[in-house]
Amino acid sequence: MRELFDPPILPKFQTPKKEYLVFGINKLTFGWLEPNKIYYLCHPATTGGRTIEENKRREELLYKRIIKKNPKVKIIRPLTLIPDDMEYQEAMDRCYSLIDASHAIILPLGWEKSTGCSLESK
């Protein structure tokens, strides 16, 4: 598999199903994403010490930074696709379906503090 980044800057790990990329939200230039891949933008929604509104704003900023450097890349954004009032398990089931449709998952800095992100990374 082609190395996409300098390992000391960005950790990368794999499971048999997916390639996981861990992005530092304030420290990374996103200029190397491949336009022929679909990326799932994992982001905390209701955990991590912020409200869903705050998390949606942060996710939007991250998305804009990525798209600015990679205008042709395809990104699945569950925070914009799943209704806020959906039951937790149903929302997670939708997330898993979206992950299955992607080539790689973008896990922003602090993702491990989120219950949903932790589940999505397994």
Sequence and secondary structure as in RCSB ss.txt:
>XXXX:A:sequence
MRELFDPPILPKFQTPKKEYLVFGINKLTFGWLEPNKIYYLCHPATTGGRTIEENKRREELLYKRIIKKNPKVKI
IRPLTLIPDDMEYQEAMDRCYSLIDASHAIILPLGWEKSTGCSLESK
>XXXX:A:secstr
    S TTTS EEE SS EEEEE TTT   TT  TTSEEEE   SS SSS HHHHHHHHHHHHHHHHHH TT EE
E HHHHS TTS HHHHHHHHHHHHHT SEEEEETTGGG HHHHHHT 
